[in-house]
Amino acid sequence: MGNISAIDFSVIIFYILGILVVGILVGRNQSANPDSYFLAGHSLKWPAIGSALFASNISTVHLVGLAASGFSDGLIWGNFEWMAVFVLIILGLIFAPFYYKNKIATLPEFLEKRYNAVVRSCLAFMGLLGALFMHIGVSLYAGAIVFEHFFSIDVYVSIFTISFITALYTVIGGLQSVVVTETIQTVILIAGSVILTIYGILALPENGIDCWEALKIAAKPEQLSIIPTAQNSSGLTWQAIILGYPILGIWYWCADQTIVQRVLGAKTLKDAKIGPLFAGGIKILPVFIFVFPGVLGYVLFKDIISEPNDTFPVLITELLPTGLKGLMAAALLAALMSTIASALNSAGTLVSIDIVKRFKPGITGKQQVLIGRITAVIVMFVAISWSPLVAKFNSIFEAINILLTVISPPITTVFIWGIFWKRGNHIGAVATFIGGFLLGLIAFLIDFPVVGNTKVITEVWGISFLMQAWWLFVFCSVIYVVVSLLTPKPDYKKIESCTLSSPLAFLQKEDGEHFNLPLLLSGILVLIMILLYVQF
């Protein structure tokens, strides 16, 4: 079985069976009630929400891709993780209270309250595209490539096996099963990555590196700096990170059903607000346990690693003893299954609640759950068919970034302007969805090298994918504001629960609170991030 021993293989099999049993047992009594199946009966506490947010975000793409990026360019790619901390603060302080107070089951439902049913349908459609092509399709391919390299398992065998196991407990148990298994997987994921990092650090003295300065000398110039400089070869700049990342991040963390569904299942408003902040605290770790090991891979094994994407598997095979290799493989499975399970559950929710129930209001709860399950199965089959096509892109990260750049700007525009500017109306939102999606698609077609190998926007014009996202957001904002101003005002009374009374109203404590704990925790997180950026 490739580079894996019988003991390691046994660890992996035990893990797969364990997750399958836990997922089915947890969700076996949840299936008859839509609220229970799709939103875990609004029973989720903040530790589960935070853990599940982190686990559903971290996929095999992150484990492999961030290590590869650390190997190639260094800690600078950790900005994608640390910038997420600030966006999760935005989710906890601004978006989560609106979602909880409006008692919504899906984000498209929130947009119907803010705008109208047409806008709801637009977001449901784009949410399905995101779940299908990005969350599931790309993750399946990434996982299959790793397992082919590490375990010598055929790509298609890996895809079908992983798909079947994950779909089985997700379809049976719904969100409750997804969140419980994700909480377990978060522990395994972090533990495995920490262990791998420690083994990498312990191997440094054997290679004559016994201090931080010696590590800097052995690494590439600026490889241990997270601050963008002219010497860094990644192409990332401060302008791109500060302007472009929030456009992708606000869609992903605040307006994507696959991620936010955990917040929608919160037991209390406090849980809905603190859960994302807890996830923000955990998001500090990936720089040290996902990106930094890539730097260690360069220092220790640059003569062995010929392809950056091989960094993570090489670290496992070269550093870890028998048994722990199986644990790390289980961490890979944890990352992959979490992402797929989240996307399947959200896809079923979107179709059942935002599409079918709208056109058939009299549908029963059992029928809704059945439709959700059927949707999950269909989406999985379509994703299986699409996932091998990811090989057409130059890299897995490239595939994700291109898809994010197409989808994110119009959705981010409609949510941000919709909450902060009550004058925005449904006509402006629909125009933004249509115009923004078409602009993103045109940018994709121009930049994707259908003929030849040149990316016109990225390579010829010198506009990175992050700056493309920023300029698309600017164009979308112009469409939204101009169209809204040229058309009738919305009924302010009807949208009162979906807009801020003032730009800084989210800083106020809730009724009944003695002090604003979420705001205090947010301040602590911001202070920690400032200190980390100063240090690195």
C-alpha positions in Angstrom: 0.0 0.0 0.0 2.6 2.6 -1.2 4.6 4.1 1.7 2.3 3.0 4.4 2.7 0.2 6.9 0.1 -2.2 8.1 -0.1 -0.4 11.4 -0.6 3.0 9.8 -3.2 1.5 7.5 -5.0 0.1 10.5 -5.1 3.5 12.1 -6.7 5.0 9.0 -9.3 2.3 8.7 -10.1 2.6 12.4 -10.5 6.4 12.0 -12.8 6.0 8.9 -15.0 3.5 10.7 -15.1 5.5 13.9 -16.2 8.7 12.1 -18.8 6.8 10.1 -20.3 5.2 13.3 -20.2 8.5 15.3 -21.8 10.5 12.4 -24.6 8.0 12.0 -25.3 7.5 15.7 -25.4 11.2 16.4 -27.8 12.0 13.5 -30.0 8.9 13.7 -32.8 10.8 15.6 -32.4 14.0 13.7 -33.8 13.0 10.3 -37.6 13.7 10.6 -37.4 17.4 11.5 -36.1 20.0 8.9 -34.9 22.3 11.7 -33.1 19.5 13.4 -31.6 18.0 10.1 -30.5 21.3 8.5 -29.8 23.5 11.6 -29.1 20.9 14.4 -32.3 22.0 16.2 -30.6 25.4 17.0 -28.6 23.6 19.7 -25.0 24.5 18.8 -22.9 26.1 21.5 -20.0 28.4 20.7 -17.1 25.8 21.1 -18.8 23.5 18.5 -19.6 26.4 16.2 -16.0 27.7 16.3 -14.5 24.2 15.9 -16.8 23.4 13.0 -16.1 26.7 11.3 -12.4 25.9 11.4 -12.7 22.3 10.3 -15.0 23.0 7.4 -12.6 25.7 6.2 -9.4 23.6 6.5 -9.3 21.0 3.8 -6.6 18.9 2.2 -6.1 21.8 -0.1 -4.9 23.8 2.9 -2.7 21.1 4.4 -0.9 20.4 1.1 -1.2 23.9 -0.5 0.0 25.9 2.5 3.0 23.6 3.0 3.8 23.9 -0.7 3.5 27.7 -0.5 5.7 27.7 2.6 8.3 25.7 0.7 8.2 28.0 -2.4 7.7 31.5 -0.9 7.5 31.2 2.9 5.3 32.6 5.7 3.9 35.4 3.5 1.0 33.0 2.5 0.1 32.9 6.1 -1.6 36.3 5.5 -4.5 34.3 4.1 -4.9 32.7 7.5 -4.3 35.7 9.7 -6.5 38.0 7.6 -9.3 35.5 8.2 -9.2 36.4 11.9 -10.3 40.0 11.1 -13.1 38.7 8.8 -14.3 36.3 11.5 -14.5 39.3 13.8 -16.8 40.9 11.2 -18.9 37.8 11.1 -19.2 37.7 14.9 -19.9 41.4 15.5 -21.9 42.4 12.4 -23.4 39.5 10.4 -24.1 36.9 13.0 -26.5 39.1 15.0 -28.6 39.8 11.9 -28.7 36.2 11.0 -29.7 35.0 14.5 -32.3 37.8 15.2 -34.0 37.2 11.8 -34.3 33.4 12.6 -33.3 32.4 9.1 -32.4 28.9 7.9 -30.3 30.0 4.9 -28.5 33.1 3.8 -30.7 33.5 0.7 -33.6 33.7 3.1 -31.9 36.7 4.7 -31.5 38.4 1.4 -35.2 37.9 0.7 -36.0 39.7 3.9 -33.5 42.5 2.9 -34.5 42.6 -0.8 -36.9 40.2 -2.4 -37.4 36.6 -3.6 -35.5 37.2 -6.9 -32.4 38.2 -5.0 -32.9 35.1 -2.8 -32.9 32.8 -5.9 -29.8 34.5 -7.3 -27.8 33.8 -4.1 -29.1 30.2 -3.8 -27.9 29.6 -7.4 -24.5 31.0 -6.8 -24.2 29.2 -3.4 -24.8 25.9 -5.2 -22.1 26.7 -7.7 -19.7 27.5 -4.9 -20.5 24.3 -3.0 -20.3 22.1 -6.1 -17.3 23.4 -8.0 -15.1 24.8 -5.2 -15.8 23.2 -1.9 -16.5 19.7 -3.1 -15.0 19.3 -6.6 -11.6 20.9 -5.9 -11.3 19.3 -2.4 -12.0 15.8 -3.8 -9.3 16.2 -6.5 -6.8 17.6 -3.9 -7.4 14.7 -1.6 -7.2 12.1 -4.4 -3.8 13.5 -5.6 -2.4 13.3 -2.1 -3.6 9.7 -1.5 -2.3 8.6 -4.9 1.1 10.0 -4.0 1.2 8.9 -0.4 -0.7 5.6 -0.5 -0.5 4.7 -4.2 -4.3 4.6 -4.5 -5.8 5.4 -7.9 -7.3 8.9 -8.1 -10.7 7.7 -9.0 -10.8 5.0 -6.4 -9.9 7.7 -3.8 -12.6 10.0 -5.0 -15.3 7.4 -5.0 -14.3 6.0 -1.6 -14.1 9.3 0.2 -17.3 10.5 -1.5 -19.2 7.5 -0.4 -18.1 7.6 3.3 -18.7 11.3 3.7 -22.0 11.4 1.9 -23.3 8.4 3.9 -23.1 10.0 7.4 -23.9 13.5 6.0 -27.1 12.4 4.2 -28.2 10.3 7.2 -27.4 12.7 10.0 -27.6 16.2 8.7 -25.9 19.2 10.3 -25.8 17.6 13.8 -23.6 14.8 12.4 -21.5 17.2 10.4 -20.8 19.5 13.4 -20.0 16.7 15.9 -17.7 14.9 13.4 -16.1 18.2 12.5 -15.4 18.9 16.2 -13.6 15.6 16.5 -11.8 16.2 13.3 -10.6 19.6 14.4 -8.8 18.0 17.4 -7.2 15.3 15.1 -6.2 17.9 12.5 -4.5 20.2 14.9 -2.9 17.4 16.9 -1.5 15.8 13.8 -0.1 19.1 12.4 1.4 20.1 15.7 3.2 16.7 16.0 4.5 17.0 12.4 5.8 20.5 13.1 7.5 19.4 16.3 9.3 16.5 14.6 10.4 19.0 11.9 11.9 21.3 14.5 13.6 18.4 16.4 15.2 17.4 13.1 16.9 20.9 12.6 19.9 20.3 15.0 20.8 17.2 13.1 21.3 19.5 10.1 23.4 22.0 12.0 20.6 24.5 12.8 20.2 25.2 16.5 18.7 28.7 16.6 16.4 31.1 14.7 19.2 33.0 13.1 20.7 29.8 11.7 17.3 28.8 10.4 17.0 32.2 8.6 20.4 31.6 7.0 19.4 28.1 5.8 16.1 29.3 4.4 15.5 31.5 1.4 15.7 35.3 1.8 12.4 36.6 3.4 11.1 33.0 3.7 10.5 33.5 7.4 8.8 36.9 7.1 5.0 37.3 6.8 5.4 40.9 5.8 5.4 41.5 2.0 8.6 42.9 0.7 10.1 43.6 -2.7 12.4 40.6 -2.3 9.6 38.1 -1.9 8.8 36.1 -5.0 5.2 35.3 -4.2 3.8 38.4 -6.0 1.7 39.3 -3.0 1.7 42.9 -2.0 0.2 44.8 0.9 -2.3 46.5 -1.4 -3.5 43.1 -2.7 -3.7 41.6 0.8 -5.5 44.6 2.4 -7.8 45.4 -0.5 -8.3 42.1 -2.2 -8.5 39.5 0.6 -11.6 41.0 2.4 -13.6 40.7 -0.8 -12.9 37.0 -1.0 -13.0 36.6 2.8 -16.4 38.3 3.4 -18.1 36.1 0.9 -16.4 33.0 2.2 -16.7 33.6 6.0 -19.8 35.8 6.2 -22.0 35.0 3.1 -21.3 31.4 2.1 -24.0 28.9 3.3 -21.4 26.1 3.5 -19.5 28.0 6.2 -22.2 30.1 7.9 -24.7 27.3 8.4 -22.9 26.5 11.7 -23.7 30.0 13.0 -27.4 29.6 11.8 -27.7 26.6 14.1 -26.5 28.6 17.2 -28.4 28.0 20.5 -28.2 31.6 21.6 -27.2 35.0 20.2 -24.1 34.8 22.5 -23.1 31.5 20.9 -23.7 32.9 17.4 -21.4 35.9 18.1 -18.6 34.1 20.1 -18.4 31.0 17.9 -16.8 32.9 15.0 -14.4 34.7 17.4 -13.3 31.3 18.8 -12.7 30.2 15.2 -10.7 33.4 14.7 -8.5 32.4 17.6 -7.9 29.0 16.1 -7.1 30.5 12.7 -3.9 32.0 14.2 -2.4 28.4 14.4 -2.2 27.5 10.6 0.8 29.8 10.0 2.8 27.8 12.6 1.4 24.3 11.9 0.6 24.4 8.1 2.8 27.1 6.5 5.9 26.9 8.7 6.4 23.1 8.1 6.7 24.0 4.4 9.7 26.2 5.3 11.1 23.3 7.4 10.6 21.1 4.3 12.7 23.5 2.2 15.5 23.6 4.8 15.5 19.9 5.5 14.5 18.2 2.3 15.0 20.6 -0.6 17.2 18.0 -2.3 14.4 15.4 -2.1 11.4 17.6 -2.9 11.3 18.4 -6.7 7.6 19.6 -6.7 6.3 22.0 -4.0 3.0 20.0 -3.8 5.1 17.0 -2.6 6.3 18.9 0.5 3.6 17.7 2.9 3.8 14.0 1.9 7.6 14.1 2.1 7.5 15.6 5.6 5.2 12.8 6.7 7.3 10.0 5.2 10.7 11.4 6.2 9.9 12.6 9.7 7.1 10.6 11.3 7.5 7.1 12.8 5.1 4.2 12.2 1.7 4.8 13.7 2.0 8.6 13.6 2.0 8.4 9.8 -1.4 6.8 10.1 -2.5 9.6 12.5 -1.4 12.2 9.9 -3.2 10.4 7.2 -6.3 10.5 9.4 -5.8 14.3 9.7 -5.8 14.5 5.9 -9.0 12.6 5.8 -10.4 14.8 8.6 -9.7 17.9 6.5 -11.1 16.5 3.4 -14.3 14.9 4.8 -15.1 18.1 6.9 -15.1 20.3 3.8 -17.2 17.9 1.7 -19.7 17.2 4.5 -20.2 20.9 5.0 -20.8 21.6 1.4 -23.2 18.6 0.9 -25.3 19.7 3.9 -25.5 23.3 2.7 -26.4 22.3 -0.8 -29.3 20.2 0.4 -30.4 23.0 2.6 -30.3 25.6 -0.2 -32.4 23.4 -2.6 -34.9 22.2 0.0 -35.6 25.5 1.7 -34.7 28.2 -0.9 -36.0 26.5 -4.0 -38.5 23.7 -3.4 -40.2 25.1 -0.3 -40.7 28.5 -2.1 -42.5 26.9 -5.0 -44.3 24.3 -2.8 -45.1 26.0 0.5 -47.2 23.0 1.7 -44.4 20.5 1.5 -44.0 18.5 4.7 -41.0 18.3 6.9 -40.2 14.7 5.9 -40.4 15.7 2.2 -38.0 18.6 2.8 -35.4 16.3 4.5 -35.8 13.7 1.7 -35.2 16.4 -0.9 -32.2 17.6 1.0 -30.8 14.1 1.0 -31.5 13.5 -2.7 -29.8 16.8 -3.5 -26.7 15.9 -1.5 -26.4 12.6 -3.5 -26.9 14.4 -6.9 -24.4 17.1 -6.0 -21.8 14.5 -4.9 -22.1 12.7 -8.2 -21.8 15.9 -10.3 -18.8 16.9 -8.2 -17.2 13.5 -8.7 -17.5 14.1 -12.5 -16.1 17.6 -12.3 -13.2 17.1 -9.9 -10.7 15.4 -12.3 -11.1 18.5 -14.5 -9.2 20.5 -11.8 -6.1 19.0 -13.4 -6.6 21.5 -16.2 -5.5 24.3 -13.9 -1.8 24.9 -13.2 -2.3 24.2 -9.5 -5.0 23.5 -7.0 -4.6 26.9 -5.4 -5.0 28.5 -8.8 -8.3 26.7 -9.3 -9.7 27.9 -6.0 -8.5 31.5 -6.4 -9.9 31.8 -9.9 -13.3 30.4 -8.8 -13.3 32.7 -5.7 -12.6 35.7 -7.9 -15.6 35.0 -10.1 -18.1 34.4 -7.3 -17.0 36.6 -4.4 -17.2 40.3 -5.6 -21.0 40.5 -6.4 -22.0 38.6 -3.3 -19.8 40.6 -1.0 -21.1 43.8 -2.6 -24.8 42.9 -2.0 -24.3 41.9 1.6 -22.0 44.8 2.7 -24.0 47.6 1.0 -27.3 45.9 2.0 -26.4 46.0 5.7 -24.7 49.4 5.9 -26.8 51.3 3.3 -30.6 51.1 3.7 -31.1 53.0 0.4 -29.9 50.0 -1.6 -32.9 48.1 -3.2 -33.6 44.8 -4.9 -33.2 46.1 -8.4 -29.6 47.2 -7.5 -28.9 43.8 -5.9 -30.2 41.8 -9.0 -28.2 44.1 -11.3 -25.1 43.6 -9.2 -25.5 39.8 -9.2 -26.0 39.6 -12.9 -23.5 42.3 -13.9 -20.9 41.2 -11.4 -21.1 37.5 -12.3 -20.8 38.3 -16.0 -17.8 40.6 -15.3 -16.1 37.9 -13.2 -16.8 35.3 -15.9 -15.3 37.6 -18.6 -12.2 38.1 -16.5 -11.9 34.3 -16.0 -12.2 33.7 -19.8 -9.6 36.4 -20.6 -7.2 35.1 -17.9 -7.6 31.4 -18.5 -5.1 30.3 -21.1 -7.4 28.4 -23.5 -5.0 29.0 -26.3 -1.3 29.2 -25.4 0.1 29.5 -21.9 -0.3 33.3 -21.3 -2.6 34.7 -18.6 -3.4 38.1 -20.0 -4.7 39.8 -16.8 -2.3 38.2 -14.4 0.9 38.1 -16.4 0.6 40.7 -19.2 -1.4 43.4 -17.3 0.2 42.5 -13.9 -3.1 42.4 -12.0 -3.0 39.6 -9.4 -6.2 37.6 -8.6 -6.6 39.5 -5.3 -6.5 42.9 -7.1 -8.9 41.5 -9.7 -11.3 40.7 -6.9 -10.9 44.3 -5.5 -11.5 46.0 -8.9 -14.5 43.7 -9.6 -15.9 44.7 -6.2 -15.4 48.4 -7.1 -17.3 47.8 -10.4 -20.0 45.9 -8.6 -20.4 48.7 -6.0 -20.8 51.2 -8.8 -23.6 49.1 -10.4 -25.3 48.6 -7.0 -25.3 52.3 -6.0 -26.1 53.8 -9.4 -29.0 51.4 -10.1 -30.4 51.7 -6.6 -30.3 55.5 -6.8 -32.0 55.5 -10.2 -34.9 53.3 -9.0 -37.5 53.6 -6.1 -36.5 53.5 -2.5 -37.1 50.3 -0.5 -39.7 50.2 2.3 -37.4 51.2 5.2 -39.8 49.7 7.8 -39.7 46.3 6.1 -35.9 46.1 6.0 -35.3 47.6 9.5 -34.3 44.3 10.9 -31.7 43.7 8.2 -29.8 47.0 8.2 -27.7 48.9 10.7 -29.3 51.9 12.3 -26.0 53.6 12.2 -22.5 52.5 10.8 -21.2 51.8 14.3 -24.3 50.3 15.8 -22.7 46.9 15.9 -20.4 48.1 18.6 -23.3 48.4 21.1 -24.0 45.7 23.6 -27.2 43.6 23.3 -30.2 44.2 25.6 -29.7 42.4 28.9 -25.9 42.3 28.6 -23.9 43.8 31.5 -20.9 44.3 29.2 -20.1 43.6 25.5 -18.1 40.3 25.8 -17.9 39.7 22.0 -16.4 43.2 21.6 -13.9 42.6 24.3 -12.8 39.3 22.8 -12.6 41.0 19.4 -10.3 43.6 20.9 -8.1 41.0 22.4 -7.9 39.2 19.0 -6.9 42.4 17.3 -4.2 43.1 19.9 -2.8 39.6 19.5 -2.7 40.0 15.7 -0.9 43.3 15.9 1.7 41.8 18.2 2.1 38.8 15.8 2.6 41.0 12.8 5.1 43.1 14.7 7.0 40.0 15.7 7.0 38.4 12.2 
